[in-house]
């Protein structure tokens, strides 16, 4: 069981790195279109020309923002198929917290791979969302027909 779980983690890591490399490739192409090579060739003007130094500072901030958006985009993707999670479902209630628990939002994979549960209000900082992997959907759906009595 442990070996299967570690191989799934390794497989997920390779898929995640592949997806992020596609995002990083997009950022690289955007920077190439903006003329990043020309900017780097004129590096001797960096500390002496105010307009050039400001342009490099803005370019750095835009590049860092694009990198941040690439990483942020991966948070709401399915851990198996890397599709965007959809169908947000609100669970829990502040008025009935003892009965239903704290309010949360669950995002569901459209192909039934699992759900991502996030706290609605994060008071003590950014909590990691909880990924709950669903079993094989077809096994669950066909289990009812296997348990039924055979027809004469």
Secondary structure, DSSP 8 states (H G I E B T S, - for coil): -HHHHHHHHHHHHHHHHHHHHHHHHHHHHHHHHTTHHHHHHTGGGTTT-HHHHHHHHHHHHHHHHHHHHHHHHGGGB-TTT--B-EEEEEE--STTHHHH-S-EEEEE-TTSSEEEEEESS-TTS----EEEE---HHHHHHHHHHHS----
